[in-house]
């Protein structure tokens, strides 16, 4: 995982906070200074917090669990979409569907509705509908695709949430907190970090800032996924070797098996019987 450099963060404008009059006092530990009425974020703390978040996300990905990315603000939509797709993780960049986490079964029903419509198109049922019905079904499918298409593969609750701008996505954060799902977030100086498990103090309004921070986290997730693949391959190879080695061990065991050992008393009885037989033969 590539480590973030101070100059990179500076160039991307990660250090720019909000106006002093808009600040949240809970962000005081992450503020370096104030200049021209704007708070400046302490970038060394940003680097440290990003590394902590990256390490945690890597372990989640390595265990095969999903992380849901949430960013509905204009500056973050495309960046989050591209990076989430690159690591095959679910994301929400349109309006957050209320109850998406707390009422997950209902959301899954809506996602299944998309699959049902797709099945209708494949088996020809769609063509038997009237023109008006086809138009209604097509519009419904497009609406579902826009809001839920990006979470179509999310068959269970995510193991973590990553949020850009916790003020805008406060409903998502609240639902995650209620269910005990850990929340990773880029938190600006006007936001409250108290409900966030992994706080990354950073400018959440600039596209470059979002891309840099999120890119670093996605690199860590990629490493976790690669390590998972390697471990799976090693495990499969070990199992195959064990299965192949078992018959060999059995053959070796059979080939090297010793003849049954005769007890001392039994041997003496045999010797006596043989001697008696020979004695009788001599007498005859």
Secondary structure, 3 states (H helix, E strand, C coil): CCCCCHHHHHHHCCCEEEEHHHCCHHHHHHEEEEECCEEEECHHHHHHHHHHHHHHHHHHHHCCCCEEEECCCHHHHHHHHHHHHHCCCCEECCCCCCCCCCCHHHHHHHHHHHHHHHHHHHHCCHHHCCHHHHHHHHHHHHHHHHHHHHHCCCCCCCCEEEEECCCCCHHHHHHHHHHCCEEEEEECCCCCCCCCCEEEECCCCCHHHHHHHHHHHHHHHHHHHHHHHHHHHHHHHHHHHHHHHHHHHHHHHHHCCCCCCCCHHHHHHHHHHHHHHHHHHHHC
